[in-house]
Amino acid sequence: MILNKRNFYINGLNGEDDLHAVLENYPTISIPKRKKTMTVIEGSNEQIILDEGAYDNREIDLNIIVHAVDEEDRVTRMSALISAFDSPGYIGFIHYGEPNYEYEVTNAEIATPTRLTRISYSTEVKIKLSAKAFKYYKPDEKQEFETTGEFYNRFNFPSRPLIHVGTVGVAYITINGINYTFQNIPTGGAWIDCDESQQDVYTDSGLIESAFNLGQEFPELPPGKVIVKAPSAIVYPRWRTL
């Protein structure tokens, strides 16, 4: 994707074209903190590290300029901008500096608007976002295969793919020799969402009950070469990085 300097996408809307808004400067984006707890050991010169193998959300600070031609236009466009960022859950954000990466964000604080000058209808809006730790590589190119597919994860972090299997009954998935079993797959197949926040098996009709053993991990695509074996599969790899 190519974006003009200062442009962005929020929830599928183009900043310049749809919202008449641009970024005043490069977004300030923090690096997420790894979740670990330091525990004191009595009589020891060091602390034990309890690592959760996960990360906190990151913060994104945006300064946005909304352009307008008169007061009524300013109010309308401000409303459109705030509405674009206002969501009960996570939505996609892409900016011109990293046009091939999407952040999953939600508004964290009240937006602060400021008129640039007394006689100007342009408005500066400061918005603070909370984003999932990982940013996702776009486009997320899917791969379809009958029995075996080969991928290469060039990032240093495992991805959590979205997989559709076309078998009926029990579906066996093998990734680099690690086996996963999913059952009660209906006619037409099912989707297996491996994202940490989801981890469900479903069809267009809803979730499939007892589709997997609760003690089983969901599949992931590790860094490097990845061989996936699955029946009549469609795989969206969802490559990601910090």
N, C-alpha and C positions, 0 to 999 in steps of 0.2 A: 504494500500500500504506500502511496505517496501523499503526504499532507503538506500543504503550504505552511511556511513558518508561522508560528503562533496559533495554528489551527488545532482542533481537537474533535474527538467524538465522545459523546456521552449517551449511553443507552440507545445507540444506533443513530443519534441525531448529530449532524455535522454542525460544528460551532459557527463557522462563517455563513454557511448557506441556510441553515434552519433556524439558528438562534441569533444571528447578527452579532456574534460575540467572538472575541479572540483572547488568547492568553497574553497578559501584559509582559510576562517574563517566563523563564523556564520554570516548570513546577519544582517545588521543593519536596523530595520524596525520601523518606527515611529508609534505612536498612532494617528489616525486622529482627527483633531480638529472639534468640533461641530460648526455648522454655526449659530452664533448669533451675534446680533449687540447691543452694549451698547449705549443707548440714554440718554443724560443729561437732567434732569428736573430742570429748573431754580428755585432756592430757596429750592431745596430738598437735603437731605443728601445721596441720593442714585440714581442710574441710572436704567432706565427701560431696561429690557432684551427683545429684539425682537428675538424669537427663530424660526428658519426655519424648525426645526425638521429633519435636514440632516447634513451631514458631508463633510468636505473637503477631497480631496485625501490625501493619506499617501505617504511618501517617503521610498524607499528601496535602500540601498547602497550595492553593491556586489563587492567583490574582487575575481576574477576568474583566475585560472591558466590553461593555454592552453599548453598541452604537444605536442612536435613535435620531429622528428628524424633528420631533416635537414632543411635548409632555405626554400626550396620550400614547404616542408611539413608544416612548420610554417605559411607561407603566406596563404596556402590553408585552414588550420584549423582556422586561425584567421578570414578569410573571412566568413567561415561557421558560426562561433560564432556570429559575428556582424550581419550577415544576419538573424540568428535565433531570435535576439532581435529586429530587425528593422521591424517596422510595423506601418501602418497609424492609426491603432485602438488599442484596448485592446487585449492582448493575455494572455494565462494562464501560471502562474509560480508556481511551487511547489518545496520546498527544503526539505532536509533530516530531519531537525528539526521538521517540521510539515507536515509529508507525507500525512495526510488526509485532508489538507486544500489547496485550490488553490486561489492565488491572481490574479486579473485581472490587468495586468500591460501594460505600454507603455514606451519606452525609452524617458527619459526627457532631457538628456544632451549628449554631445559628449563623446564616450567611450575613455578612456586613457590607451594605452598599454605601458608596460615597460618590456624590456628584464631583466630577473632575474640576469644573469651574462653575461659578454662579450662573453664567450665561450659556453653559454647555448642556446638551441633553445626553451626552455620553456619561456612563456610570461605571465606576470601578466596584467590583464585587469580590470580596475575600471569602473563600470557601475552604473549610477544613474537612477532609475526607478520611475515613478509616478504610483501609484496603486489606484484603487477604494477603498473606505473606508472599505468595508466589504470583508472579506475572506470567501470563500464558502467551506462547508463541502463536501468532496468526500468520497465514491461514492454517487452520487445523486440518490438514489433508487426510481424508479418510482412506482406508485401504480395504478392499473387498477380496475375499478368497474362499475357496471351498474347504480346504484342509489346513494349509500352512501359509503364513505370511511372515515376511522379514522386514524389520524396522531398524533404524539406527537412531538412538537417542544421543544427540551431540551435547546435551547439557549434563551438568554434574549432579542432577537430582532426578530421582525416579518420578515418572508421571503416573497419574491415576486415570486410566482410559475409560471411554464409554464403549461398550462392546455389545453388538447385537448378534445373537446366535439363532440359526434357523432350524435347529433340530427340535424334536418333540420328545418330552419325557426328561431324560437326564442328559445334560450337556457337560462334556469334559473339556476343560481348557488347560493347555500346558504352555507355560512361558519359561523359556530357558531351562526346561527340565523340571520345573515346579508345577505340580498338578493342582487343579481347582475343580470342584464338582458343584454343579447347580442342578436342581431337580424341579419337577412339576412344571416344566416348560410346556406351554400349550401349543396347539397348532398355530403356525405363523411365527413362532419363535418369541423371543423376549429380549429386552434391553437389560444389560448389567452395568450399573453405574458405580464405578470404583472410587469416586471422589470421597475423601474423608468425611465430608459433611453430609453425604447421601448414603452410599453403600446399600443400594436397594436393587431388587430385580423386579421389573415391571413390564406391562404391555400398555397399549392405548386405553385399556379398560381399568387399569389400576395396578396396585402392588400384587405380587404373587406370594401367597403365604407359604411358609416353610420351604422356601426355594434354596436355602443354604444352611449349613451347620453354623450356628452362632460362634463356634470356636474357630472357624476358618477365616483366614485373612482374605481380603479381596485382592485381585490381581493388580500388579503394578509393572510398568515397563522400566527396567533399570537402565543406567547409563551404558552406552556402548551398543553393540550388536544385540538385537532382540529377535528371537524366533518364537512366533506364536502359532500354536496348533489349536484349531477350534472348528466346529462344524458350520459350514455356510455362514461365515462371519463377516461382519462389518465392524471395523475398529477405527474409532477416532482417538488418536494417541494422546492428545492434550499435553503436548510438551510444555514444560514450565521451568522457570529459574527464579532465583532471587534477584 
